[in-house]
């Protein structure tokens, strides 16, 4: 991950004013267990990862069933992970591709940063995020060719992920905003929606309880440029 000197830069201009400053270049949402490290990777690390994964992965555009209709997804993706890490969503079952070494290494570097930088910290209200004791055994990589590619509203709350899962997201390439709103079946349903811009080389941690509180989406934008997002998760039971 980025060296100490790289994380002491000024607060990102796009970060909402109410986000809390933590040590080691981390920020926390004032209410929800959302954490962002905007400069988790050095520029060289981020550039190399973008070029390598864009060129090496076998990007697919599967068709999914939504509300009884089948259509191709508005992006490309790769599901990878440990042997047997099968994942079912929107009516389709995905068998994992073998780990790409760059993706595996970024996941382990991110877990190390959480355990050694984020977890030891408590904010002004005494809140902290527990350590991650095991490696993430699965990853959904999404490729957005430009601002027209998108992801709809959802929570990563499938039963296979267990209760209160933690999900990491490394962003590479074109900076775009991830939009959040209250989960419609939660006490936060009527809270205002908000945008969180995710820079090239940033690490977002959606901590324990986040999927129960919030939905998130990547809406279309009039933006040019490739974006790849790497979302790591711990699959507790394989789908059937």
Secondary structure, 3 states (H helix, E strand, C coil): CCCHHHHCCCCCCCCCCCCEECHHHCEECCCCCEEEECCCCCHHHHHHHHHHHHHHCCCECCEEEECCEEEECCCEEEEEECCCCCEEECCEEECCECCCHHHHHHHHHHHHHHHHHHCCCCCCCCCCCCCCCCCCCEEEEEEECCCCCCEEEECCCCHHHCCCCCEEEEEEECCEEEEEEECCCCCCCCCCCEEEEECCCEEEEECCCHHHHEEEEECCCCCCCCEEEEEEECCCCCCC
